[in-house]
């Protein structure tokens, strides 16, 4: 857990104690801040709620904002974090914003606290992009052990600055298929903002990638065929052939 936490947040604590992540040092989540978060999560929230889940597991609680928003829509939500400080903060935000989510510590590489198929959906936002390919596959397999579907969103290559990995849509699709997952949905999207709600709001670049996956057999040519159009959208025909070769 220490390794995971340090890699995610980049802070080191004395005497081997879990560090207080930079994200947890920010001030408490306010109602205006939650509204901005919910607007940004709108596409992700829609993808989760279309699956009509009764129970949702969030991986990476951060401020608790996503879990709180999901709990407003009805499902039972359990959110997990790697930092005791972060979990405590999320609990405070949950109470302040009248959420119904529950928060707890858990190792995302094991999820030993949860039984097989005990959730309908596992969800994460800005989490998987902090890991390498084999770790992402291992994390998704654990999530699909406890949930029927996984929905996640990460910054894509169009994002100007970020502290995680920035990959294009076709690279994520390739990775998911190589891991043996079935891609139910895959898209790039623009997070909704107050500026975009205004009639004179400017058109912004699609800076986020979203995918819904479930268990599947090994990659097949039919499923790999979806990658070529995705690469062509990136105006990189050479990358399409490279993606096909790596995924085969």
C-alpha positions, 0 to 999 in steps of 0.5 A: 500500500505504501508503494501504491500511495507514493506512486499515486501522490508522490509524497514521502513520509518519515519512518515508513508512515503513509504520507499525507497526499497533496490532494488531501491537503486542500480545503474541504469540498464546498457545495459550489465545488461539488457542483463543478465536480458533478458537471465534470463527472456528468459523462461518467455518471451517465455511463454508470447509471445507464447500467442501472446498478444497485451497488457501486464500488469506487476505486480511489476515493480522493475527495469523495466527490464522485461517490457522493454524487453517485449516492444521490442517484440511489445506488448503494456506494462504497468508496475505497482509498489508499490513504487514511487521511483521504478516507477521513476527509471523504467521510467529512465531505460526505456528511457535509454534502448529505451523501449516502456513500460509505468509505473505507481503506482497501488495497485495489490490487487485492480487494480482499474485503469484497466477495466475487460479483458483490457489485454491479459496477466498479468505477474510477476517475483519474486513477488507472492512468497512474499505473503501467500496462500490466498493473492496469490489467491486474487492477481491472481483473480484480475489479471485474472479479467483484463487479460485473462491469467496470467504468473508468475515465482518465485524461487522454493525450489531448490533455495539456498537463497531468501527473499521470500517463497520457494515452490516446483512445486507440492506445487504451482500446488496444490495452483493454483488448490485450487484457482480454476485456470486452469493450462495451463503450469507448469514447473521448469526451469534453468534461462539462463546465459552467462555461460550456453551458453558456450560449457563447461558450467556446468549443473545447477539446475532448481531453478525457477518455471513458470506457466501460468493460466487462469480462471476455475471452481473448482478443479476436480479429472481429474485436480488434477491427474496432481499433483501426477506425479509432487510430484513423480518427487520430490521423495516424494510419501508421499507428493503426497498423502498429496497434493491430500488431501489438494487440494480436 
